[in-house]
Amino acid sequence: MTEWVTGLGALSMGALLGGIFFGGLWWTVRKSLVSERPALWILTSLLLRMGITLAGFYWVGNGHWERLILCLFGFLIVRQLITRRLKPGEPICTLAQTR
């Protein structure tokens, strides 16, 4: 029974990490379009998102490959959900429409 709880926790943590990573990416792209220093936004965001995500995967895995796979699965589920929600190809802000 505890294996199911641990697996569900790893899956949930992967979903949380995916939300942080891809939500942060979406927020960064929106901010960089109107920023005077878009490269600084993108680089800082990349380092922060990657650091949080890698630390989270390391913490969840804790030497167990099964947990790591479940965490990755949760991460990829959130990626699919965010991709479908944001409908690729549509402009993400009004500034992109005027260019």
Z-matrix of the N, CA and C atoms (Angstrom, degrees):
N
C 1 1.462
C 2 1.537 1 110.99
N 3 1.323 2 116.26 1 -38.67
C 4 1.470 3 118.30 2 -179.22
C 5 1.525 4 111.63 3 -67.46
N 6 1.339 5 117.39 4 -26.07
C 7 1.459 6 119.69 5 177.89
C 8 1.521 7 111.06 6 -66.15
N 9 1.335 8 116.94 7 -36.71
C 10 1.468 9 121.07 8 177.17
C 11 1.520 10 110.64 9 -65.84
N 12 1.311 11 115.95 10 -42.10
C 13 1.467 12 120.15 11 -179.81
C 14 1.526 13 109.88 12 -65.81
N 15 1.323 14 116.19 13 -43.27
C 16 1.462 15 120.04 14 178.00
C 17 1.525 16 111.08 15 -63.64
N 18 1.332 17 116.69 16 -41.53
C 19 1.462 18 120.68 17 178.47
C 20 1.514 19 112.19 18 -64.47
N 21 1.319 20 115.90 19 -42.20
C 22 1.463 21 119.97 20 177.92
C 23 1.528 22 110.96 21 -65.03
N 24 1.325 23 116.22 22 -36.88
C 25 1.465 24 120.26 23 176.63
C 26 1.515 25 111.59 24 -64.72
N 27 1.337 26 116.90 25 -41.30
C 28 1.467 27 120.67 26 178.72
C 29 1.524 28 110.79 27 -65.74
N 30 1.338 29 116.42 28 -41.12
C 31 1.465 30 120.61 29 177.76
C 32 1.530 31 110.88 30 -63.41
N 33 1.317 32 116.16 31 -43.31
C 34 1.468 33 121.02 32 179.06
C 35 1.526 34 111.60 33 -65.37
N 36 1.320 35 115.82 34 -40.46
C 37 1.459 36 119.15 35 179.31
C 38 1.529 37 110.69 36 -66.28
N 39 1.334 38 116.83 37 -36.27
C 40 1.461 39 120.22 38 175.47
C 41 1.516 40 111.34 39 -63.55
N 42 1.330 41 116.04 40 -39.75
C 43 1.467 42 119.74 41 177.38
C 44 1.526 43 110.56 42 -64.85
N 45 1.310 44 116.84 43 -40.44
C 46 1.466 45 120.46 44 177.91
C 47 1.529 46 110.59 45 -63.67
N 48 1.327 47 116.38 46 -45.02
C 49 1.468 48 119.99 47 178.02
C 50 1.522 49 111.47 48 -62.75
N 51 1.321 50 116.56 49 -39.06
C 52 1.461 51 120.16 50 176.48
C 53 1.516 52 111.78 51 -63.59
N 54 1.319 53 116.03 52 -40.86
C 55 1.464 54 119.93 53 177.33
C 56 1.515 55 112.05 54 -62.76
N 57 1.317 56 116.26 55 -41.86
C 58 1.464 57 120.20 56 177.98
C 59 1.528 58 110.38 57 -65.43
N 60 1.341 59 116.29 58 -46.13
C 61 1.465 60 119.81 59 -176.23
C 62 1.527 61 112.06 60 -66.50
N 63 1.324 62 117.26 61 -54.59
C 64 1.462 63 120.09 62 -174.45
C 65 1.532 64 112.16 63 -78.46
N 66 1.318 65 117.50 64 -31.30
C 67 1.459 66 119.78 65 172.89
C 68 1.520 67 110.73 66 -66.08
N 69 1.333 68 115.97 67 -40.01
C 70 1.462 69 120.39 68 176.07
C 71 1.516 70 112.42 69 -65.31
N 72 1.317 71 116.20 70 -37.04
C 73 1.467 72 120.31 71 176.84
C 74 1.524 73 110.69 72 -64.06
N 75 1.315 74 117.15 73 -45.48
C 76 1.467 75 121.67 74 178.68
C 77 1.530 76 110.36 75 -60.29
N 78 1.338 77 116.42 76 -45.42
C 79 1.458 78 121.45 77 -179.46
C 80 1.535 79 110.25 78 -63.82
N 81 1.330 80 116.85 79 -40.69
C 82 1.467 81 121.27 80 -179.63
C 83 1.525 82 111.52 81 -64.00
N 84 1.309 83 116.42 82 -43.60
C 85 1.467 84 119.25 83 179.80
C 86 1.526 85 110.07 84 -62.25
N 87 1.313 86 116.80 85 -43.15
C 88 1.475 87 119.74 86 178.37
C 89 1.518 88 111.40 87 -61.62
N 90 1.328 89 117.49 88 -44.35
C 91 1.463 90 121.50 89 -179.66
C 92 1.522 91 111.85 90 -67.72
N 93 1.326 92 116.76 91 -38.50
C 94 1.468 93 119.10 92 -175.98
C 95 1.524 94 112.23 93 -69.98
N 96 1.326 95 117.68 94 -23.77
C 97 1.465 96 119.90 95 179.16
C 98 1.522 97 112.67 96 -68.56
N 99 1.312 98 117.38 97 -27.08
C 100 1.459 99 120.45 98 -178.10
C 101 1.527 100 112.80 99 -112.38
N 102 1.311 101 117.48 100 3.52
C 103 1.454 102 121.87 101 -177.09
C 104 1.520 103 111.30 102 -85.79
N 105 1.324 104 115.40 103 153.93
C 106 1.457 105 120.45 104 174.50
C 107 1.524 106 110.78 105 -79.89
N 108 1.336 107 117.28 106 -19.82
C 109 1.469 108 123.02 107 179.83
C 110 1.524 109 109.87 108 -128.86
N 111 1.308 110 118.07 109 71.99
C 112 1.466 111 119.96 110 -176.52
C 113 1.533 112 113.27 111 -65.29
N 114 1.316 113 117.74 112 -33.39
C 115 1.468 114 119.70 113 -178.89
C 116 1.523 115 110.93 114 -64.41
N 117 1.323 116 116.78 115 -37.16
C 118 1.465 117 120.56 116 177.91
C 119 1.528 118 111.03 117 -65.36
N 120 1.316 119 117.14 118 -42.70
C 121 1.468 120 121.32 119 176.63
C 122 1.526 121 111.10 120 -59.50
N 123 1.329 122 115.57 121 -47.57
C 124 1.461 123 120.25 122 -175.39
C 125 1.528 124 111.24 123 -67.33
N 126 1.327 125 117.53 124 -44.64
C 127 1.454 126 120.46 125 -179.40
C 128 1.529 127 111.75 126 -65.91
N 129 1.320 128 116.71 127 -45.87
C 130 1.460 129 120.33 128 179.43
C 131 1.522 130 111.12 129 -62.27
N 132 1.301 131 115.99 130 -43.72
C 133 1.459 132 120.22 131 179.29
C 134 1.524 133 111.30 132 -63.44
N 135 1.318 134 116.91 133 -42.50
C 136 1.466 135 120.75 134 179.47
C 137 1.519 136 110.81 135 -59.47
N 138 1.314 137 116.64 136 -48.89
C 139 1.460 138 120.10 137 -179.15
C 140 1.521 139 111.84 138 -63.06
N 141 1.314 140 116.94 139 -42.06
C 142 1.463 141 120.78 140 -179.72
C 143 1.530 142 111.28 141 -68.01
N 144 1.323 143 117.19 142 -47.14
C 145 1.477 144 120.25 143 -179.76
C 146 1.517 145 111.76 144 -63.82
N 147 1.330 146 117.32 145 -43.49
C 148 1.463 147 120.29 146 178.99
C 149 1.525 148 111.49 147 -65.44
N 150 1.322 149 117.03 148 -40.75
C 151 1.460 150 120.49 149 178.98
C 152 1.520 151 111.89 150 -61.90
N 153 1.328 152 116.40 151 -46.85
C 154 1.464 153 120.58 152 179.55
C 155 1.525 154 110.53 153 -63.71
N 156 1.322 155 116.50 154 -44.71
C 157 1.462 156 120.73 155 -177.51
C 158 1.530 157 111.82 156 -65.68
N 159 1.308 158 117.48 157 -46.86
C 160 1.466 159 119.99 158 -180.00
C 161 1.517 160 111.83 159 -65.35
N 162 1.324 161 117.39 160 -41.42
C 163 1.466 162 119.98 161 177.06
C 164 1.524 163 110.66 162 -63.17
N 165 1.329 164 116.95 163 -39.97
C 166 1.461 165 120.81 164 178.39
C 167 1.514 166 112.55 165 -64.33
N 168 1.330 167 117.14 166 -44.22
C 169 1.464 168 120.82 167 177.64
C 170 1.529 169 110.80 168 -62.91
N 171 1.318 170 116.77 169 -41.68
C 172 1.458 171 121.09 170 179.33
C 173 1.527 172 110.53 171 -62.92
N 174 1.323 173 116.03 172 -43.51
C 175 1.459 174 120.93 173 -179.13
C 176 1.529 175 111.60 174 -66.94
N 177 1.322 176 117.10 175 -43.25
C 178 1.468 177 121.12 176 -179.46
C 179 1.525 178 110.55 177 -67.87
N 180 1.334 179 117.40 178 -44.18
C 181 1.460 180 120.84 179 -177.30
C 182 1.517 181 112.40 180 -62.38
N 183 1.314 182 116.94 181 -50.04
C 184 1.461 183 123.43 182 175.71
C 185 1.533 184 112.13 183 45.18
N 186 1.330 185 116.76 184 39.56
C 187 1.451 186 120.90 185 178.08
C 188 1.517 187 115.46 186 84.77
N 189 1.323 188 118.32 187 4.33
C 190 1.464 189 122.49 188 180.00
C 191 1.528 190 108.95 189 -113.68
N 192 1.310 191 117.04 190 111.90
C 193 1.457 192 120.22 191 -176.88
C 194 1.521 193 111.72 192 -66.36
N 195 1.336 194 117.99 193 -28.42
C 196 1.467 195 120.65 194 -179.59
C 197 1.532 196 110.90 195 -63.77
N 198 1.325 197 115.32 196 -43.14
C 199 1.476 198 119.75 197 177.98
C 200 1.518 199 110.66 198 -64.74
N 201 1.317 200 115.78 199 -38.60
C 202 1.459 201 120.20 200 -179.66
C 203 1.528 202 111.17 201 -63.89
N 204 1.312 203 117.28 202 -40.79
C 205 1.467 204 121.60 203 178.26
C 206 1.527 205 110.31 204 -65.19
N 207 1.331 206 117.26 205 -43.43
C 208 1.470 207 120.35 206 178.81
C 209 1.528 208 111.40 207 -65.04
N 210 1.320 209 116.34 208 -38.00
C 211 1.464 210 120.42 209 177.49
C 212 1.531 211 110.22 210 -64.34
N 213 1.316 212 117.08 211 -43.24
C 214 1.461 213 121.35 212 176.98
C 215 1.521 214 111.07 213 -62.69
N 216 1.325 215 117.07 214 -39.95
C 217 1.458 216 121.21 215 178.88
C 218 1.542 217 110.57 216 -62.24
N 219 1.327 218 117.77 217 -44.00
C 220 1.461 219 121.17 218 176.17
C 221 1.515 220 111.94 219 -62.29
N 222 1.326 221 116.25 220 -39.71
C 223 1.464 222 122.34 221 177.81
C 224 1.529 223 110.75 222 -60.79
N 225 1.335 224 116.40 223 -45.49
C 226 1.459 225 120.86 224 -178.55
C 227 1.530 226 112.70 225 -71.79
N 228 1.318 227 117.56 226 -31.09
C 229 1.469 228 120.68 227 175.46
C 230 1.525 229 109.74 228 -61.86
N 231 1.320 230 116.27 229 -45.64
C 232 1.473 231 120.13 230 179.43
C 233 1.520 232 110.41 231 -64.85
N 234 1.321 233 117.53 232 -36.69
C 235 1.468 234 120.17 233 177.10
C 236 1.524 235 110.22 234 -59.41
N 237 1.322 236 116.96 235 -45.97
C 238 1.464 237 120.77 236 178.87
C 239 1.530 238 111.34 237 -62.71
N 240 1.328 239 116.62 238 -43.46
C 241 1.469 240 120.10 239 -179.18
C 242 1.524 241 111.69 240 -63.67
N 243 1.321 242 116.66 241 -43.76
C 244 1.467 243 119.84 242 -179.93
C 245 1.524 244 110.58 243 -67.41
N 246 1.325 245 117.13 244 -39.86
C 247 1.468 246 120.40 245 178.92
C 248 1.518 247 110.84 246 -61.85
N 249 1.315 248 117.64 247 -43.54
C 250 1.468 249 119.90 248 178.78
C 251 1.520 250 111.68 249 -69.74
N 252 1.314 251 117.19 250 -35.67
C 253 1.467 252 120.98 251 -178.59
C 254 1.523 253 111.68 252 -67.79
N 255 1.327 254 116.52 253 -38.29
C 256 1.463 255 120.26 254 -176.11
C 257 1.518 256 113.18 255 -88.10
N 258 1.309 257 118.92 256 -6.26
C 259 1.463 258 124.17 257 176.23
C 260 1.526 259 111.76 258 47.85
N 261 1.325 260 117.77 259 87.74
C 262 1.467 261 121.01 260 -178.93
C 263 1.528 262 111.76 261 -56.50
N 264 1.299 263 115.00 262 145.70
C 265 1.455 264 120.47 263 179.25
C 266 1.514 265 112.49 264 101.96
N 267 1.326 266 117.28 265 -23.71
C 268 1.461 267 120.39 266 176.79
C 269 1.520 268 108.86 267 -86.16
N 270 1.327 269 118.45 268 144.85
C 271 1.459 270 120.26 269 178.17
C 272 1.526 271 110.41 270 -64.69
N 273 1.339 272 116.00 271 143.86
C 274 1.458 273 119.39 272 -176.99
C 275 1.525 274 113.13 273 -90.58
N 276 1.320 275 116.90 274 -11.63
C 277 1.460 276 118.71 275 174.29
C 278 1.527 277 108.74 276 -155.66
N 279 1.303 278 116.41 277 168.99
C 280 1.456 279 120.63 278 -176.43
C 281 1.516 280 112.35 279 -68.25
N 282 1.338 281 118.21 280 -26.32
C 283 1.457 282 121.24 281 178.60
C 284 1.520 283 110.58 282 -62.82
N 285 1.333 284 116.79 283 -38.50
C 286 1.469 285 120.41 284 -179.66
C 287 1.536 286 110.72 285 -67.43
N 288 1.304 287 117.75 286 -25.69
C 289 1.464 288 120.48 287 -179.94
C 290 1.530 289 111.70 288 -73.58
N 291 1.329 290 118.10 289 -29.45
C 292 1.455 291 120.82 290 -175.56
C 293 1.520 292 111.92 291 -84.65
N 294 1.311 293 118.27 292 -14.66
C 295 1.480 294 120.06 293 -177.85
C 296 1.469 295 112.67 294 -86.49
